[in-house]
Amino acid sequence: MKLDIIGDVHGCFDEFKSLTEKLGYDWTGGIPLHPDRKLAFVGDLADRGPKSLKVIETVVALIENQAAYYVPGNHCNKLYRYMLGNKVQVAHGLETTAAELESLEEEERKQIYSSFMNLYEQAPLYQVLDGGALVIAHAGIRADYIGKTNKKVKEFVLYGDITGQTNPDGTPVRRDWAKLYRGKPFIVYGHTPVRKARFIGNTVNIDTGAVFGGMLTAIRYPEKETVAVPSSMPYVETRFRELDGAE
């Protein structure tokens, strides 16, 4: 199994396209395809960036062509609830995707709603691949949670190991679960922006803050090599979390 797993795209379609081209994918048919590799996504396809719908459309087409793997992130979950008509706060990035949706003709909007909701509903909470040797989970996963999908597991996979407290900027305080992870599967995750891919133990965080002016990063599996492209977005220093233990 040869994969290129891509970190949180957050609507940064141009960076996504240039990263896949750098990885050797061909866009001739309108979606990035490779003769012997597949893409995988750690979630948070949309919100904050300029072209969320273009990212969603591409990932939907890839999944329909069985050319990629996808797991939902917390922003995917919120967008899904928004599309269901649930009461959600149209803030923290969702407002950009909502504005894109509102600018469409009704038929086109219905089509996007249908395709994204189907993508979300069909997706597993996290992917267990390569005979159990690889797990892709948006915010990570504890070793004892692998194989389970209860409410506690869902909260961890979507939001990380949250304490219930909040930081001064309103973001949740999260424990550094990766430092404690001793499981056998290699865990690839995102969710928390770091300046460069953070390898610790048998885990790697590949959310390098593309939407905050960092980089969009992919990890090649099984090679465990990272490939990145710089972001065209403005750099927002405060969005990157300082984490020790990175190699």
Secondary structure, DSSP 4 states (H G I P E B T S, - for coil): --EEEE---TT-HHHHHHHHHHTT-B-TTSS-B-SS-EEEE-S--SSSSS-HHHHHHHHHHHHHTT-EEE---HHHHHHHHHHHT----S-TTHHHHHHHHHTS-HHHHHHHHHHHHHHHHHS-SSEEEGGGTEEE-TT---GGGTT--SHHHHHHHHH-SEEEEE-TTSPEEE--HHHH---SSEEEE-SS--SS-EEETTEEE----GGGTSEEEEEEETTTEEEEEE--SPP-GGGSPP-S---
